[in-house]
Amino acid sequence: MGRKNYDTYFSVVDRNLKPDGLFLLHTIGSKKTDNNVDPWINKYIFPNGCLPSVRQIAHASEPHFVMEDWHNFGADYDTTLMAWYDRFVASWPEIADNYSERFKRMFSYYLNACAGAFRARDIQLWQVMFSRGVEQGLRVAR
């Protein structure tokens, strides 16, 4: 959606959420607020994409919602990506006729590069729960 649309995004959610509704934002985010986008990811995977920061999400959501919970799954996502990579490589003989060697290299690079970024804690996987203000707060089991 791009950072220029964050305010519009939260306005649309606000307009469509029931008064007592909850809104879960599931996103990969960056530990830094900057305009840097990985050129390879931008070209081949997510054209014109960007990763929001905590600051950007907070700024865009503040006029609309109460942040009830923010859970970071980022430390576990490296393992997930590496499991996907292992399964992709193991399955390659079965699917190779449908894809090029270039695709195999690119997808392998994508999974490994993302795993490395999660491992380095440069990017995170967040689930953020918003409400209009749950009376006495939202109780989240952990």
Number of C-alpha atoms within 10 A of each C-alpha: 11 11 18 8 11 17 17 13 16 18 16 11 14 19 11 10 14 12 12 10 13 18 17 15 13 13 14 18 21 21 14 15 13 12 10 9 15 11 12 12 16 13 12 11 13 13 12 13 15 20 22 22 19 15 13 18 17 14 13 18 20 13 12 18 19 17 19 19 15 15 12 15 14 21 16 14 19 23 14 14 19 17 13 15 19 14 11 16 14 11 11 14 9 9 12 12 9 7 10 11 10 9 11 15 10 15 16 17 13 18 19 17 15 18 23 16 16 23 17 12 14 14 23 24 18 19 16 17 19 21 22 18 17 15 7 6 12 15 9 8 4 4
